[in-house]
Amino acid sequence: MNKNQIAISSLAMDLKRAALGYHRGSITMAHRFLQEAIKRKNEIDPESVKPYVANLLKKLDELVKEKDTARIAEDALMYSTLFQNASLSIA
């Protein structure tokens, strides 16, 4: 596993935890995992990943600005799945 693959896998897991937290109503916990996901995003070199992954990384910043927690939960789960699939295709 290379550095980007580990970071993308970790990003997917943080987003999944955030999605579950928002869905369950644990807003504080979910917000913390969303912040961890943003930190993880900054560890990934967008120049060395496929263009669609770099595009997803850019869209991830919009997720933090969203106010509707149900929307954040849905989008975080979707991004989680996409990043998880991306990390598997890097291998």
Secondary structure, 3 states (H helix, E strand, C coil): CCHHHHHHHHHHHHHHHHHHHHHHCCHHHHHHHHHHHHHHHHCCCHHHCCHHHHHHHHHHHHHHHCCCHHHHHHHHHHHHHHHHHHHHHHC
